[in-house]
Amino acid sequence: MDLTQTLRKAEELWPDKPAVFCGNRIFTYGQFAGRCRRLARAMADMGIGANDKVCIIHPNCHRFLEAYYAAALLGAVLVPVNIRLTPREMAYIAQDSEARFLLADMEYEEAAHVIMKEAAGLNTCLIAGGREPDPYEEALKGQPDGPLLLSGACDDHLAQLYYTSGTTGRPKGVMLSHRNVYIHALMTVAELHLTDADVWLHAAPLFHLADAWATWAITWVGGTHVLARSFRPEEILRLMIDRGITITNMIPTMLNMLINEPEATRQEYPSLRALLSGGAPIAPDVVRRVMETFKCDYIQTYGMTETSPYLTLSILKDHLKKLPSSRQFSFKAKTGRPTMAIDLKVVDQAGAEVPHDGQSVGEIVVRGDIVTRGYWKLPDATAEAIRDGWLYTGDLATVDAEGFVNIVDRKKDMIITGGENVYSTEVEYVLFKHPAVLECAVIGVPHPKWGEAVHAFVVLKEGHKAAEEDIIQFCKERMAHFKAPKSVEFKENLPKTGSNKIAKAQLRERWMSQSGEGT
């Protein structure tokens, strides 16, 4: 089986059903499938075939969905590129992936010129939009439609290369096969009860797996794709109402922005059945406000690019739904229980499973058909991450008697102060309780006495004030004193990754540079 079958099934069963809403453009599944075929033929005419790498630099758009399927139809490999990277960083990905074709939105035309110049082997570029006639539409217009192309791809063929953010060095290309991706899609269909009645909002970026997985799952069941070109809270709220969104996934920072948008609580969302969050830990207080604002089911997710991505979902077991609402919430706000597509353990440093007591901390390790076979051209990094068939995630967590996992921190983010372990997420969750705090991030910084000290970066809500000593005292009243921040730095905003996660690596680098510790 290959990924093109998900599109074939949708076109066969729902040819006249709206498949894609993108701005003012609407395509049925028959039209969408035809456009994917014509793009594949256009790319083939430009010399692209099986196993060739195709870079795409594009905001959320119907063209992104078409590129995913066109690459699959050809048996080519799509390489989605983070649009927040510099042109030189983009060129590195094009070069490392051995890309031969570049599809870029007009907004990134200048970057495309740099990439074409610096990436050897990249000899064809198609710029989309921004002018009349549109080169992209002209390329499709010149192609006939007909039966789906036979890609020759099978389960083990490489489908996509996703490059990690590179917070610990050069970005690494995560290899995902057709099997990885379609098994994950099938799992989400079953776990989330996706059907042709669902309308999915692509609010998180399609170059990131927090959203990209829905390309295949929503299409497979004949659901409808609604695309937001960029994340503007007021626009997202409007789309959720006007397009009858039933389900979507957002990064926690996105959800936090939505619930702090004044208009959010003044609206109703009758079609919305579930909101998912993923890509980063989320504070329970934010979860509570999300549920109060949107009055729908909430599902916390956890996963990695290396796992296609979902590993856990905080979907309640049936008997847990009989618990009082406060106890139900305690499970909903956890990282979640393993999905049906994965084997998951939490292990100590010796590799033994930690007790399922909700207290003992270990590292999450996983195996299954949704796990990558490794990193592109990096056998040593692959061997370090995947040992005896298990992927070591680098995420520290507890697991309770119900099998629900709860992440406490990334290994690299854990702070050791005076010999005590402090998990940055625990401190952040307390900070989010402060009525003046809009966003926050916690890191460890060098300290002559304690080894490391807890340092907090805080963004205040508009119209609110707070002093450093107020924030510190607030935390000390709610947690052990050694866990409370020793210092607080107020910011107008916090740096974000391309997927809108808070970039702690950048915060560390800036702190080290400002303090002179890095010199």
RODO-2510 file (C-alpha; in nm, 4 decimals, decimal comma):
residues 519
     n   res          X          Y          Z
     1     m     0,0000     0,0000     0,0000
     2     d     0,1110     0,3597    -0,0589
     3     l    -0,0260     0,7015     0,0385
     4     t    -0,1931     0,7672    -0,2974
     5     q    -0,4640     0,5179    -0,2038
     6     t    -0,6015     0,7615     0,0530
     7     l    -0,6736     1,0105    -0,2274
     8     r    -0,8047     0,7410    -0,4617
     9     k    -1,0530     0,6301    -0,1960
    10     a    -1,1747     0,9860    -0,1317
    11     e    -1,2233     1,0577    -0,5025
    12     e    -1,4066     0,7283    -0,5525
    13     l    -1,6494     0,7762    -0,2642
    14     w    -1,6881     1,1562    -0,2396
    15     p    -1,6108     1,3029    -0,5864
    16     d    -1,8516     1,5970    -0,5494
    17     k    -1,7965     1,6704    -0,1813
    18     p    -1,5999     1,9856    -0,0837
    19     a    -1,2470     1,8706    -0,0101
    20     v    -1,0541     2,1957     0,0331
    21     f    -1,1387     2,5506     0,1375
    22     c    -0,8421     2,7824     0,0835
    23     g    -0,9251     3,1530     0,1004
    24     n    -1,1924     3,2040    -0,1649
    25     r    -1,1084     2,8820    -0,3502
    26     i    -1,3097     2,5637    -0,3060
    27     f    -1,2276     2,2264    -0,4605
    28     t    -1,4298     1,9062    -0,4560
    29     y    -1,2473     1,5774    -0,4143
    30     g    -1,2799     1,5164    -0,7869
    31     q    -1,1222     1,8541    -0,8621
    32     f    -0,8561     1,8218    -0,5933
    33     a    -0,7477     1,4763    -0,7106
    34     g    -0,7294     1,6048    -1,0685
    35     r    -0,5060     1,8937    -0,9615
    36     c    -0,2749     1,6534    -0,7741
    37     r    -0,2435     1,4356    -1,0842
    38     r    -0,1719     1,7328    -1,3091
    39     l     0,0946     1,8652    -1,0696
    40     a     0,2549     1,5204    -1,0658
    41     r     0,2619     1,5138    -1,4456
    42     a     0,4056     1,8670    -1,4576
    43     m     0,6817     1,7646    -1,2168
    44     a     0,7485     1,4522    -1,4238
    45     d     0,7886     1,6712    -1,7326
    46     m     1,0497     1,8679    -1,5360
    47     g     1,2485     1,5498    -1,4782
    48     i     1,1210     1,4454    -1,1335
    49     g     1,0611     1,0770    -1,0716
    50     a     1,0765     0,8014    -0,8122
    51     n     1,2975     0,8709    -0,5088
    52     d     1,3791     1,2286    -0,6184
    53     k     1,3619     1,4866    -0,3389
    54     v     1,1176     1,7773    -0,3741
    55     c     1,1541     2,0782    -0,1426
    56     i     0,8517     2,2940    -0,0685
    57     i     0,8687     2,6393     0,0948
    58     h     0,5116     2,7541     0,1315
    59     p     0,2594     2,8758     0,3907
    60     n    -0,0558     2,6694     0,4456
    61     c    -0,2360     2,6504     0,1122
    62     h    -0,4104     2,4034    -0,1182
    63     r    -0,0800     2,3887    -0,3086
    64     f     0,0872     2,2325    -0,0034
    65     l    -0,1722     1,9544     0,0082
    66     e    -0,1356     1,9069    -0,3676
    67     a     0,2429     1,8823    -0,3342
    68     y     0,2140     1,6100    -0,0690
    69     y     0,0014     1,3988    -0,3015
    70     a     0,1857     1,4822    -0,6238
    71     a     0,5135     1,3666    -0,4688
    72     a     0,3475     1,0443    -0,3536
    73     l     0,2007     0,9873    -0,7005
    74     l     0,5485     1,0069    -0,8500
    75     g     0,7129     0,8001    -0,5782
    76     a     0,9178     1,1129    -0,5020
    77     v     1,0066     1,2337    -0,1512
    78     l     0,8609     1,5613    -0,0226
    79     v     1,0915     1,7760     0,1919
    80     p     0,8803     2,0383     0,3749
    81     v     1,0948     2,3365     0,4767
    82     n     1,0342     2,5592     0,7790
    83     i     0,9379     2,8985     0,6341
    84     r     1,0923     3,0816     0,9307
    85     l     1,4450     2,9710     0,8458
    86     t     1,6939     3,2000     0,6765
    87     p     1,7588     3,1393     0,3039
    88     r     2,0990     2,9935     0,3921
    89     e     1,9432     2,7516     0,6405
    90     m     1,6880     2,6535     0,3775
    91     a     1,9706     2,5999     0,1284
    92     y     2,1415     2,3654     0,3750
    93     i     1,8292     2,1471     0,3863
    94     a     1,7992     2,1475     0,0071
    95     q     2,1648     2,0512    -0,0256
    96     d     2,1625     1,7884     0,2483
    97     s     1,8452     1,6230     0,1198
    98     e     1,9849     1,6175    -0,2365
    99     a     1,6736     1,7957    -0,3608
   100     r     1,6244     1,8290    -0,7362
   101     f     1,3043     2,0378    -0,7427
   102     l     1,1852     2,3399    -0,5435
   103     l     0,8276     2,4608    -0,5131
   104     a     0,8104     2,8020    -0,3449
   105     d     0,5396     3,0550    -0,2759
   106     m     0,5953     3,3977    -0,4322
   107     e     0,6537     3,5355    -0,0818
   108     y     0,9792     3,3353    -0,0740
   109     e     1,0989     3,4072    -0,4272
   110     e     1,4137     3,5888    -0,3097
   111     a     1,4963     3,3018    -0,0756
   112     a     1,4409     3,0604    -0,3639
   113     h     1,7053     3,2417    -0,5711
   114     v     1,9579     3,2021    -0,2873
   115     i     1,8707     2,8358    -0,2453
   116     m     1,8976     2,7632    -0,6169
   117     k     2,2399     2,9256    -0,6205
   118     e     2,3791     2,7460    -0,3142
   119     a     2,2237     2,3974    -0,3343
   120     a     2,4078     2,1829    -0,5873
   121     g     2,1799     1,9521    -0,7825
   122     l     1,8730     2,1716    -0,7355
   123     n     1,8050     2,2660    -1,0945
   124     t     1,4309     2,3279    -1,1206
   125     c     1,2181     2,5820    -0,9365
   126     l     0,8467     2,6562    -0,9664
   127     i     0,7245     2,9809    -0,8074
   128     a     0,3566     2,9780    -0,7133
   129     g     0,1134     3,2697    -0,6956
   130     g     0,1725     3,6432    -0,6872
   131     r     0,1510     3,7201    -1,0579
   132     e    -0,0694     3,6728    -1,3609
   133     p    -0,0519     3,4285    -1,5172
   134     d     0,0408     3,2209    -1,2146
   135     p     0,3303     2,9895    -1,3143
   136     y     0,1898     2,7174    -1,0887
   137     e    -0,1557     2,7267    -1,2470
   138     e     0,0005     2,7438    -1,5932
   139     a     0,2021     2,4298    -1,5161
   140     l    -0,1161     2,2462    -1,4173
   141     k    -0,3182     2,3845    -1,7065
   142     g    -0,0831     2,2332    -1,9581
   143     q    -0,1347     1,8798    -1,8272
   144     p    -0,4108     1,6299    -1,9076
   145     d    -0,6079     1,4572    -1,6355
   146     g    -0,6719     1,0862    -1,6215
   147     p    -0,6313     0,7804    -1,4019
   148     l    -0,4025     0,8145    -1,1045
   149     l    -0,0388     0,7631    -1,1905
   150     l     0,1204     0,4472    -1,0588
   151     s     0,4007     0,5615    -0,8329
   152     g     0,5681     0,2275    -0,7882
   153     a     0,6009     0,3169    -0,4199
   154     c     0,5381     0,0517    -0,1586
   155     d     0,5336     0,0306     0,2189
   156     d     0,9038     0,0801     0,2737
   157     h     0,9587     0,3559     0,0182
   158     l     1,0600     0,6905     0,1626
   159     a     0,7653     0,9333     0,1526
   160     q     0,8870     1,2426     0,3365
   161     l     1,1979     1,3944     0,4896
   162     y     1,1234     1,6275     0,7812
   163     y     1,4155     1,8262     0,9177
   164     t     1,4329     1,8760     1,2924
   165     s     1,4690     2,2286     1,4278
   166     g     1,8402     2,1864     1,4892
   167     t     1,8345     2,3079     1,8508
   168     t     2,1203     2,0709     1,9357
   169     g     2,3293     2,1154     1,6207
   170     r     2,2679     2,0850     1,2486
   171     p     1,9113     1,9901     1,1493
   172     k     1,8636     1,6177     1,0937
   173     g     1,6426     1,4732     0,8213
   174     v     1,3864     1,2348     0,9709
   175     m     1,2941     0,9633     0,7202
   176     l     0,9274     0,8611     0,7109
   177     s     0,8091     0,5785     0,4871
   178     h     0,4689     0,5289     0,3266
   179     r     0,3978     0,2657     0,5949
   180     n     0,4933     0,5036     0,8777
   181     v     0,2547     0,7667     0,7486
   182     y    -0,0453     0,5566     0,6455
   183     i    -0,0380     0,3438     0,9644
   184     h    -0,0377     0,6681     1,1635
   185     a    -0,3266     0,8032     0,9545
   186     l    -0,5280     0,4840     1,0078
   187     m    -0,4577     0,5006     1,3814
   188     t    -0,5849     0,8588     1,4086
   189     v    -0,8979     0,7709     1,2111
   190     a    -0,9762     0,5028     1,4688
   191     e    -0,8653     0,6874     1,7825
   192     l    -1,0274     1,0227     1,6971
   193     h    -1,3350     0,8729     1,5238
   194     l    -1,2717     1,0750     1,2090
   195     t    -1,5448     1,0604     0,9422
   196     d    -1,6591     1,2409     0,6280
   197     a    -1,8567     1,4750     0,8560
   198     d    -1,5347     1,6220     0,9959
   199     v    -1,4002     1,9621     0,8944
   200     w    -1,0324     2,0013     0,9863
   201     l    -0,8675     2,3408     1,0281
   202     h    -0,5035     2,3509     0,9180
   203     a    -0,4004     2,6220     1,1647
   204     a    -0,0597     2,4840     1,2622
   205     p     0,1916     2,4869     0,9741
   206     l     0,1792     2,2089     0,7162
   207     f     0,5575     2,1858     0,7112
   208     h     0,5313     2,0474     1,0643
   209     l     0,3828     1,7104     1,1580
   210     a     0,1652     1,8635     1,4298
   211     d    -0,0683     1,9374     1,1391
   212     a     0,0648     1,7560     0,8311
   213     w    -0,0551     1,4113     0,9454
   214     a    -0,4132     1,5295     0,8926
   215     t    -0,3453     1,5626     0,5187
   216     w    -0,3750     1,1854     0,4879
   217     a    -0,6229     1,0995     0,7640
   218     i    -0,8830     1,3635     0,6766
   219     t    -0,8589     1,2824     0,3056
   220     w    -0,8895     0,9084     0,3692
   221     v    -1,2277     0,9510     0,5402
   222     g    -1,3541     1,2152     0,2968
   223     g    -1,3418     1,4996     0,5496
   224     t    -1,2946     1,8642     0,4556
   225     h    -0,9691     2,0612     0,4761
   226     v    -0,9834     2,4310     0,5703
   227     l    -0,6542     2,6168     0,5396
   228     a    -0,5352     2,9237     0,7304
   229     r    -0,2377     3,0819     0,5513
   230     s    -0,1023     3,2248     0,8768
   231     f    -0,1992     3,2190     1,2424
   232     r    -0,3944     3,5316     1,3312
   233     p    -0,6173     3,4612     1,6335
   234     e    -0,9090     3,6720     1,5124
   235     e    -0,9013     3,5019     1,1698
   236     i    -0,8752     3,1563     1,3236
   237     l    -1,1797     3,2200     1,5420
   238     r    -1,3744     3,3416     1,2393
   239     l    -1,2817     3,0333     1,0360
   240     m    -1,3805     2,8041     1,3210
   241     i    -1,7305     2,9521     1,3160
   242     d    -1,7831     3,0314     0,9458
   243     r    -1,6483     2,7015     0,8114
   244     g    -1,8015     2,4839     1,0825
   245     i    -1,4726     2,3415     1,2056
   246     t    -1,5272     2,0162     1,3948
   247     i    -1,1722     1,9274     1,4989
   248     t    -0,8183     2,0658     1,4822
   249     n    -0,4799     2,0488     1,6495
   250     m    -0,2818     2,3509     1,7674
   251     i     0,0464     2,4164     1,9428
   252     p    -0,0105     2,5267     2,3087
   253     t     0,1121     2,8802     2,2354
   254     m    -0,1574     2,9050     1,9670
   255     l    -0,4294     2,7910     2,2042
   256     n    -0,3007     3,0362     2,4643
   257     m    -0,3260     3,3199     2,2121
   258     l    -0,6801     3,2169     2,1214
   259     i    -0,8144     3,2074     2,4761
   260     n    -0,6579     3,5489     2,5430
   261     e    -0,8270     3,6976     2,2367
   262     p    -1,1169     3,9098     2,3775
   263     e    -1,3570     3,7895     2,1073
   264     a    -1,3050     3,4210     2,1927
   265     t    -1,5402     3,4110     2,4917
   266     r    -1,8073     3,6166     2,3135
   267     q    -1,8594     3,3552     2,0429
   268     e    -2,0112     3,0086     2,0253
   269     y    -1,8621     2,7149     1,8380
   270     p    -2,1526     2,4764     1,7772
   271     s    -1,9728     2,2543     1,5257
   272     l    -1,6539     2,2080     1,7266
   273     r    -1,6360     1,8607     1,8814
   274     a    -1,2693     1,8376     1,9802
   275     l    -0,9590     2,0507     2,0191
   276     l    -0,6206     1,8808     2,0270
   277     s    -0,2975     2,0313     2,1535
   278     g     0,0460     1,8988     2,0745
   279     g     0,4049     1,9841     1,9977
   280     a     0,4905     2,1030     2,3498
   281     p     0,3696     2,0609     2,7115
   282     i     0,0646     2,2650     2,8069
   283     a    -0,0191     2,4035     3,1505
   284     p    -0,3320     2,2575     3,3156
   285     d    -0,4648     2,6109     3,3725
   286     v    -0,4486     2,6741     2,9978
   287     v    -0,6287     2,3426     2,9359
   288     r    -0,9039     2,4449     3,1765
   289     r    -0,9526     2,7794     3,0005
   290     v    -0,9547     2,6112     2,6595
   291     m    -1,2351     2,3787     2,7695
   292     e    -1,4311     2,6636     2,9280
   293     t    -1,3942     2,8866     2,6209
   294     f    -1,4726     2,6380     2,3444
   295     k    -1,7009     2,3995     2,5374
   296     c    -1,5837     2,0931     2,3489
   297     d    -1,3762     1,7841     2,4165
   298     y    -1,0068     1,8438     2,4733
   299     i    -0,7384     1,5914     2,3821
   300     q    -0,3761     1,6387     2,4711
   301     t    -0,1319     1,4756     2,2308
   302     y     0,2344     1,3896     2,2472
   303     g     0,4589     1,2805     1,9688
   304     m     0,7716     1,3426     1,7674
   305     t     0,8677     1,3982     1,4073
   306     e     1,0412     1,0607     1,4393
   307     t     0,7086     0,8906     1,5175
   308     s     0,4799     1,0345     1,2486
   309     p     0,3961     1,1969     1,5146
   310     y     0,1410     1,0817     1,7771
   311     l     0,2526     0,8513     2,0568
   312     t    -0,0117     0,9313     2,3199
   313     l    -0,3588     1,0831     2,3403
   314     s    -0,5406     1,1894     2,6580
   315     i    -0,8620     1,0187     2,5490
   316     l    -1,0392     0,8810     2,8543
   317     k    -1,0994     0,5109     2,8916
   318     d    -1,4682     0,4380     2,9282
   319     h    -1,4561     0,3650     3,3021
   320     l    -1,2710     0,6932     3,3657
   321     k    -1,5687     0,8839     3,2219
   322     k    -1,7660     0,7772     3,5292
   323     l    -1,5295     0,9662     3,7620
   324     p    -1,6149     1,3117     3,9028
   325     s    -1,5320     1,5911     3,6579
   326     s    -1,2289     1,7030     3,8584
   327     r    -1,0765     1,3544     3,8380
   328     q    -1,1583     1,3294     3,4689
   329     f    -0,9806     1,6604     3,4154
   330     s    -0,6682     1,5315     3,5887
   331     f    -0,6422     1,2634     3,3194
   332     k    -0,7390     1,4930     3,0309
   333     a    -0,4593     1,7328     3,1268
   334     k    -0,1966     1,4576     3,1267
   335     t     0,0186     1,3738     2,8274
   336     g    -0,2031     1,0722     2,7608
   337     r    -0,2087     0,6963     2,7188
   338     p    -0,0237     0,5198     2,4348
   339     t    -0,2008     0,5029     2,1000
   340     m    -0,2934     0,1699     1,9437
   341     a    -0,0035     0,1997     1,6926
   342     i     0,2829     0,2023     1,9410
   343     d     0,4588     0,0117     2,2170
   344     l     0,5683     0,2564     2,4873
   345     k     0,7713     0,2194     2,8060
   346     v     0,9112     0,4612     3,0617
   347     v     1,2520     0,3340     3,1697
   348     d     1,5228     0,4253     3,4183
   349     q     1,8905     0,4690     3,3316
   350     a     1,9437     0,0929     3,3477
   351     g     1,6629     0,0336     3,0962
   352     a     1,4169    -0,1118     3,3494
   353     e     1,0576     0,0097     3,3486
   354     v     0,9777     0,2547     3,6266
   355     p     0,6876     0,1728     3,8613
   356     h     0,3451     0,2810     3,7359
   357     d     0,2969     0,5039     4,0372
   358     g     0,2659     0,8462     3,8751
   359     q     0,5763     0,9572     4,0632
   360     s     0,8843     0,7711     3,9383
   361     v     1,0533     0,9519     3,6495
   362     g     1,2162     0,7833     3,3510
   363     e     1,2711     0,8273     2,9776
   364     i     1,0017     0,7428     2,7239
   365     v     1,1096     0,4754     2,4736
   366     v     0,8903     0,3521     2,1877
   367     r     0,8729     0,1093     1,8985
   368     g     0,6204     0,0352     1,6250
   369     d     0,5271     0,0810     1,2602
   370     i     0,5017     0,4598     1,2919
   371     v     0,8635     0,4986     1,4084
   372     t     1,1233     0,6294     1,1622
   373     r     1,3923     0,3974     1,0375
   374     g     1,6440     0,6710     1,1118
   375     y     1,8056     0,9979     1,0125
   376     w     1,9006     1,0765     0,6535
   377     k     2,2703     1,0010     0,5933
   378     l     2,3413     0,9975     0,9697
   379     p     2,4025     0,6359     1,0769
   380     d     2,5714     0,7328     1,4050
   381     a     2,2834     0,9573     1,5120
   382     t     2,0407     0,6823     1,4135
   383     a     2,2281     0,4240     1,6199
   384     e     2,2327     0,6581     1,9188
   385     a     1,8569     0,7224     1,9029
   386     i     1,7346     0,3714     1,8125
   387     r     1,8721     0,0936     2,0319
   388     d     1,7580    -0,2683     2,0196
   389     g     1,4567    -0,1592     1,8163
   390     w     1,3464     0,1093     2,0654
   391     l     1,3554     0,4822     1,9930
   392     y     1,4829     0,6803     2,2914
   393     t     1,2819     1,0028     2,2881
   394     g     1,4794     1,2166     2,5337
   395     d     1,1517     1,2992     2,7127
   396     l     1,1265     1,2417     3,0882
   397     a     0,7915     1,1280     3,2231
   398     t     0,5939     0,9406     3,4856
   399     v     0,3310     0,6745     3,4174
   400     d     0,0323     0,5989     3,6390
   401     a    -0,1649     0,2848     3,7166
   402     e    -0,4000     0,3544     3,4229
   403     g    -0,1050     0,3688     3,1835
   404     f    -0,1358     0,7460     3,1366
   405     v     0,1997     0,9090     3,0730
   406     n     0,2803     1,2583     3,1968
   407     i     0,5884     1,4361     3,0638
   408     v     0,7812     1,6331     3,3217
   409     d     1,0570     1,7704     3,0965
   410     r     1,2981     1,7169     2,8126
   411     k     1,6238     1,5641     2,9388
   412     k     1,8144     1,8679     2,8156
   413     d     1,5720     2,1105     2,9855
   414     m     1,5851     1,9577     3,3341
   415     i     1,7520     2,1871     3,5880
   416     i     1,9784     2,0512     3,8645
   417     t     2,0020     2,3071     4,1430
   418     g     2,1793     2,2229     4,4689
   419     g     2,1618     1,8541     4,3753
   420     e     1,7822     1,8650     4,3313
   421     n     1,6046     1,7976     4,0010
   422     v     1,3693     2,0747     3,8902
   423     y     1,1498     2,0185     3,5866
   424     s     1,1012     2,3369     3,3880
   425     t     0,7428     2,2479     3,2945
   426     e     0,6429     2,2224     3,6618
   427     v     0,7609     2,5790     3,7243
   428     e     0,5969     2,7034     3,4042
   429     y     0,2636     2,5489     3,5056
   430     v     0,2739     2,7485     3,8320
   431     l     0,3687     3,0681     3,6483
   432     f     0,0668     3,0266     3,4204
   433     k    -0,1547     3,0437     3,7289
   434     h    -0,0462     3,4046     3,7880
   435     p    -0,3228     3,6341     3,6579
   436     a    -0,0732     3,8702     3,4892
   437     v     0,1272     3,6052     3,2997
   438     l     0,0541     3,5578     2,9300
   439     e     0,3549     3,3454     2,8312
   440     c     0,6552     3,2052     3,0131
   441     a     0,9577     2,9823     2,9770
   442     v     1,1978     2,8482     3,2383
   443     i     1,5627     2,7523     3,1938
   444     g     1,8588     2,6688     3,4154
   445     v     2,1411     2,9220     3,4283
   446     p     2,4881     2,8828     3,5874
   447     h     2,5081     2,9646     3,9586
   448     p     2,8306     2,9698     4,1692
   449     k     2,6682     2,8075     4,4721
   450     w     2,3859     2,5878     4,3412
   451     g     2,5384     2,4807     4,0096
   452     e     2,2251     2,5949     3,8282
   453     a     1,9526     2,8399     3,9218
   454     v     1,5951     2,8557     3,7965
   455     h     1,5498     3,1553     3,5658
   456     a     1,2103     3,2566     3,4260
   457     f     1,1245     3,4566     3,1157
   458     v     0,7802     3,6139     3,1428
   459     v     0,5516     3,8007     2,9040
   460     l     0,2769     3,9933     3,0829
   461     k    -0,0786     4,0293     2,9595
   462     e    -0,1659     4,3656     2,8099
   463     g    -0,2618     4,6130     3,0826
   464     h    -0,1175     4,3990     3,3640
   465     k     0,1810     4,4707     3,5852
   466     a     0,3995     4,2539     3,8062
   467     a     0,7409     4,2904     3,9668
   468     e     1,0126     4,0253     3,9803
   469     e     0,9734     3,9766     4,3544
   470     d     0,5953     3,9333     4,3134
   471     i     0,6416     3,6542     4,0596
   472     i     0,9034     3,4769     4,2728
   473     q     0,6906     3,4988     4,5874
   474     f     0,3850     3,3744     4,3951
   475     c     0,5807     3,0621     4,2988
   476     k     0,7252     3,0075     4,6467
   477     e     0,3735     3,0019     4,7902
   478     r     0,2783     2,7190     4,5532
   479     m     0,5854     2,4965     4,5314
   480     a     0,9062     2,4043     4,7125
   481     h     1,1283     2,7105     4,7427
   482     f     1,4201     2,5488     4,5611
   483     k     1,1942     2,5056     4,2555
   484     a     1,0846     2,8689     4,2457
   485     p     1,2675     3,1060     4,0081
   486     k     1,5698     3,2786     4,1543
   487     s     1,5344     3,5488     3,8877
   488     v     1,2697     3,6713     3,6438
   489     e     1,3269     3,8480     3,3133
   490     f     1,0331     4,0320     3,1580
   491     k     1,0004     4,0244     2,7799
   492     e     0,7648     4,1782     2,5246
   493     n     0,7565     3,8423     2,3472
   494     l     0,9332     3,5067     2,3468
   495     p     1,1110     3,3602     2,0435
   496     k     0,9170     3,0884     1,8628
   497     t     1,0127     2,8037     1,6346
   498     g     0,8513     2,7689     1,2927
   499     s     0,5734     2,5636     1,4507
   500     n     0,5085     2,8336     1,7150
   501     k     0,6699     2,6467     2,0044
   502     i     0,8701     2,8602     2,2468
   503     a     1,2365     2,8326     2,1470
   504     k     1,4158     2,7655     2,4740
   505     a     1,7459     2,7092     2,2951
   506     q     1,7363     3,0682     2,1703
   507     l     1,6550     3,1941     2,5180
   508     r     1,9556     3,0072     2,6589
   509     e     2,1837     3,1445     2,3884
   510     r     2,0622     3,5004     2,4478
   511     w     2,1033     3,4694     2,8240
   512     m     2,4555     3,3301     2,7877
   513     s     2,5474     3,6071     2,5438
   514     q     2,4065     3,8849     2,7623
   515     s     2,5643     3,7490     3,0802
   516     g     2,9025     3,6855     2,9218
   517     e     2,8850     3,3165     3,0231
   518     g     2,9256     3,2068     2,6624
   519     t     3,2508     3,3955     2,6041
***
